[in-house]
Amino acid sequence: MLREAGKTVVDLSADFRTTDPAVYREFYDHEHPAPALLAEAVYGIPEIHRQRLKSAKLIAAPGCFPPASSCRSRRFCARVDRA
């Protein structure tokens, strides 16, 4: 419903963290619930996918992301944001 309305969706599950339905099946032991959307989803790590995230309509949240809490990661992210 949100996607059809042109809204950006941030998926908080792990469903769109891979673009390969076979990998999803291997890890979760069942078929992906929306395989047609896999190619559209962008993994939400700006240090890797910054340009793609700007126009993404389906973003796969990285989930538990401990490196973001470390001082080193924060300094890295600050440098990347200024670039």
N, CA, C and O of each residue as an XYZ file, in Angstrom:
332
protein
N       0.811     -1.179      0.000
C       0.000      0.000      0.000
C       0.870      1.265      0.000
O       0.609      2.182     -0.778
N       1.888      1.331      0.848
C       2.757      2.503      0.881
C       3.554      2.653     -0.404
O       3.707      3.758     -0.924
N       4.056      1.546     -0.909
C       4.840      1.599     -2.151
C       3.989      2.096     -3.301
O       4.450      2.890     -4.120
N       2.743      1.632     -3.368
C       1.848      2.051     -4.437
C       1.538      3.543     -4.346
O       1.238      4.181     -5.355
N       1.610      4.094     -3.143
C       1.370      5.527     -2.934
C       2.629      6.357     -3.180
O       2.621      7.571     -2.975
N       3.708      5.710     -3.616
C       4.946      6.417     -3.911
C       5.817      6.695     -2.706
O       6.769      7.471     -2.799
N       5.514      6.080     -1.580
C       6.289      6.284     -0.357
C       7.506      5.370     -0.333
O       7.493      4.287     -0.918
N       8.552      5.813      0.348
C       9.727      4.971      0.564
C       9.446      4.065      1.746
O       8.950      4.512      2.780
N       9.766      2.789      1.587
C       9.543      1.801      2.640
C      10.889      1.325      3.160
O      11.767      0.945      2.386
N      11.043      1.349      4.487
C      12.234      0.789      5.129
C      11.789     -0.507      5.787
O      11.026     -0.501      6.753
N      12.274     -1.605      5.256
C      11.906     -2.917      5.766
C      12.784     -3.261      6.960
O      14.009     -3.306      6.845
N      12.158     -3.503      8.105
C      12.907     -3.793      9.329
C      13.162     -5.281      9.531
O      13.903     -5.666     10.435
N      12.558     -6.113      8.701
C      12.818     -7.548      8.790
C      14.127     -7.843      8.059
O      14.817     -6.922      7.621
N      14.455     -9.080      7.933
C      15.661     -9.458      7.188
C      15.326     -9.861      5.749
O      16.198    -10.337      5.022
N      14.084     -9.675      5.339
C      13.625    -10.200      4.051
C      14.335     -9.629      2.832
O      14.412    -10.299      1.802
N      14.853     -8.412      2.920
C      15.453     -7.802      1.731
C      16.946     -7.523      1.880
O      17.503     -6.697      1.156
N      17.584     -8.203      2.805
C      19.025     -8.013      3.003
C      19.861     -8.812      2.019
O      21.081     -8.654      1.978
N      19.238     -9.653      1.239
C      19.913    -10.364      0.159
C      19.066    -10.205     -1.094
O      17.847    -10.062     -1.008
N      19.695    -10.229     -2.235
C      18.945    -10.126     -3.487
C      18.763    -11.483     -4.152
O      18.168    -11.578     -5.225
N      19.268    -12.514     -3.525
C      19.226    -13.860     -4.103
C      18.218    -14.729     -3.346
O      18.429    -15.031     -2.172
N      17.125    -15.135     -4.003
C      16.126    -15.958     -3.311
C      16.676    -17.297     -2.817
O      16.175    -17.839     -1.832
N      17.689    -17.831     -3.478
C      18.287    -19.093     -3.033
C      19.018    -18.905     -1.700
O      18.971    -19.781     -0.836
N      19.687    -17.775     -1.535
C      20.375    -17.485     -0.272
C      19.340    -17.308      0.836
O      19.524    -17.803      1.949
N      18.260    -16.606      0.531
C      17.193    -16.428      1.517
C      16.650    -17.791      1.955
O      16.496    -18.048      3.148
N      16.365    -18.653      0.991
C      15.834    -19.992      1.283
C      16.817    -20.798      2.133
O      16.415    -21.509      3.054
N      18.101    -20.680      1.816
C      19.125    -21.410      2.572
C      19.148    -20.993      4.044
O      19.263    -21.841      4.929
N      19.038    -19.692      4.304
C      19.132    -19.208      5.675
C      17.826    -19.301      6.455
O      17.843    -19.529      7.664
N      16.699    -19.128      5.776
C      15.421    -19.063      6.487
C      14.546    -20.293      6.290
O      13.471    -20.394      6.882
N      14.999    -21.220      5.466
C      14.328    -22.511      5.277
C      12.895    -22.391      4.742
O      12.048    -23.239      5.020
N      12.640    -21.340      3.981
C      11.360    -21.208      3.264
C      11.556    -20.203      2.131
O      12.545    -19.472      2.095
N      10.616    -20.181      1.227
C      10.704    -19.285      0.078
C      10.515    -17.833      0.511
O       9.857    -17.549      1.512
N      11.094    -16.936     -0.248
C      10.943    -15.507      0.022
C       9.498    -15.092     -0.226
O       8.900    -15.522     -1.213
N       8.919    -14.264      0.649
C       7.515    -13.882      0.493
C       7.249    -12.915     -0.665
O       6.104    -12.793     -1.102
N       8.264    -12.232     -1.167
C       8.070    -11.272     -2.268
C       9.294    -11.243     -3.169
O       9.970    -10.217     -3.252
N       9.592    -12.345     -3.845
C      10.829    -12.406     -4.642
C      10.902    -11.367     -5.760
O      12.000    -10.989     -6.170
N       9.779    -10.906     -6.253
C       9.792     -9.913     -7.327
C      10.365     -8.574     -6.864
O      10.777     -7.762     -7.693
N      10.395     -8.334     -5.563
C      10.904     -7.063     -5.038
C      12.385     -7.108     -4.670
O      12.969     -6.072     -4.352
N      12.994     -8.271     -4.706
C      14.388     -8.407     -4.269
C      15.347     -7.506     -5.047
O      16.236     -6.894     -4.456
N      15.175     -7.423     -6.348
C      16.093     -6.624     -7.166
C      15.937     -5.133     -6.903
O      16.863     -4.361     -7.157
N      14.787     -4.720     -6.402
C      14.523     -3.304     -6.151
C      15.107     -2.823     -4.818
O      15.462     -1.652     -4.686
N      15.206     -3.702     -3.854
C      15.635     -3.316     -2.509
C      17.105     -2.910     -2.480
O      17.947     -3.506     -3.151
N      17.391     -1.879     -1.683
C      18.761     -1.400     -1.495
C      19.118     -1.621     -0.031
O      18.374     -1.216      0.863
N      20.248     -2.260      0.211
C      20.700     -2.509      1.581
C      21.101     -1.181      2.204
O      21.930     -0.462      1.644
N      20.527     -0.845      3.351
C      20.622      0.487      3.922
C      21.890      0.861      4.647
O      21.823      1.363      5.769
N      23.029      0.639      4.056
C      24.298      1.091      4.646
C      24.852      2.199      3.751
O      25.366      1.921      2.668
N      24.750      3.447      4.195
C      25.145      4.560      3.336
C      26.614      4.558      2.941
O      26.963      5.066      1.875
N      27.481      3.997      3.778
C      28.896      3.953      3.415
C      29.137      3.092      2.178
O      30.157      3.239      1.504
N      28.214      2.209      1.888
C      28.354      1.315      0.736
C      27.424      1.718     -0.407
O      27.823      1.681     -1.571
N      26.196      2.101     -0.086
C      25.170      2.343     -1.111
C      24.622      3.770     -1.089
O      23.449      3.978     -1.396
N      25.426      4.729     -0.742
C      24.971      6.117     -0.598
C      24.182      6.615     -1.812
O      23.076      7.131     -1.650
N      24.714      6.474     -2.990
C      24.036      6.996     -4.186
C      22.724      6.271     -4.464
O      21.724      6.909     -4.790
N      22.716      4.972     -4.343
C      21.488      4.201     -4.591
C      20.413      4.507     -3.559
O      19.228      4.501     -3.892
N      20.797      4.772     -2.319
C      19.824      5.064     -1.264
C      19.081      6.369     -1.518
O      17.936      6.519     -1.092
N      19.704      7.297     -2.193
C      19.064      8.591     -2.455
C      17.771      8.459     -3.236
O      16.848      9.251     -3.045
N      17.693      7.479     -4.103
C      16.486      7.312     -4.914
C      15.724      6.019     -4.603
O      14.734      5.710     -5.266
N      16.174      5.277     -3.616
C      15.547      3.987     -3.297
C      14.127      4.161     -2.780
O      13.839      5.099     -2.037
N      13.255      3.267     -3.172
C      11.877      3.237     -2.676
C      11.650      2.055     -1.737
O      10.630      1.992     -1.052
N      12.602      1.115     -1.705
C      12.550     -0.020     -0.785
C      13.944     -0.197     -0.198
O      14.883     -0.564     -0.904
N      14.068      0.063      1.085
C      15.361      0.012      1.765
C      15.342     -1.119      2.784
O      14.434     -1.215      3.610
N      16.350     -1.964      2.713
C      16.502     -3.052      3.680
C      17.318     -2.530      4.852
O      18.511     -2.262      4.713
N      16.678     -2.387      6.001
C      17.387     -1.914      7.194
C      18.461     -2.931      7.575
O      18.212     -4.136      7.549
N      19.650     -2.453      7.929
C      20.716     -3.377      8.266
C      20.489     -4.152      9.553
O      21.219     -5.103      9.829
N      19.507     -3.775     10.337
C      19.226     -4.525     11.557
C      20.195     -4.169     12.660
O      20.602     -3.014     12.792
N      20.560     -5.148     13.444
C      21.492     -4.936     14.539
C      22.830     -4.554     13.925
O      23.440     -5.350     13.211
N      23.271     -3.374     14.195
C      24.452     -2.855     13.527
C      25.451     -2.332     14.552
O      25.643     -1.121     14.660
N      26.096     -3.230     15.313
C      27.003     -2.818     16.383
C      28.150     -1.917     15.950
O      28.540     -1.056     16.739
N      28.723     -2.050     14.752
C      29.847     -1.178     14.416
C      29.492      0.304     14.455
O      30.371      1.138     14.672
N      28.237      0.645     14.252
C      27.843      2.051     14.246
C      27.999      2.690     15.608
O      28.086      3.914     15.709
N      28.036      1.893     16.647
C      28.135      2.455     17.988
C      29.571      2.685     18.437
O      29.808      3.318     19.466
N      30.509      2.184     17.687
C      31.899      2.365     18.114
C      32.407      3.743     17.730
O      31.971      4.321     16.733
N      33.305      4.252     18.503
C      33.876      5.577     18.251
C      34.553      5.613     16.879
O      34.422      6.591     16.143
N      35.259      4.567     16.548
C      35.955      4.516     15.265
C      34.968      4.624     14.111
O      35.214      5.362     13.157
N      33.855      3.901     14.184
C      32.862      3.942     13.112
C      32.243      5.327     12.991
O      32.013      5.807     11.882
N      31.971      5.970     14.119
C      31.379      7.307     14.062
C      32.329      8.289     13.389
O      31.901      9.131     12.600
N      33.611      8.182     13.698
C      34.583      9.061     13.039
C      34.644      8.771     11.541
O      34.741      9.697     10.736
N      34.589      7.493     11.162
C      34.600      7.122      9.757
C      33.381      7.699      9.053
O      33.501      8.289      7.980
N      32.216      7.531      9.652
C      30.977      8.020      9.037
C      31.003      9.540      8.884
O      30.525     10.075      7.884
N      31.558     10.228      9.870
C      31.646     11.680      9.785
C      32.517     12.091      8.607
O      32.203     13.050      7.902
N      33.606     11.370      8.395
C      34.478     11.680      7.247
C      33.778     11.381      5.943
O      33.903     12.156      4.995
N      33.038     10.274      5.858
C      32.333      9.903      4.629
C      31.261     10.930      4.316
O      31.088     11.292      3.152
N      30.531     11.415      5.323
C      29.476     12.407      5.103
C      30.021     13.713      4.560
O      29.326     14.410      3.821
N      31.243     14.055      4.907
C      31.838     15.307      4.421
C      32.375     15.168      3.002
O      32.618     16.169      2.328
N      32.560     13.942      2.550
C      33.168     13.715      1.220
C      32.193     14.051      0.108
O      32.529     13.921     -1.069
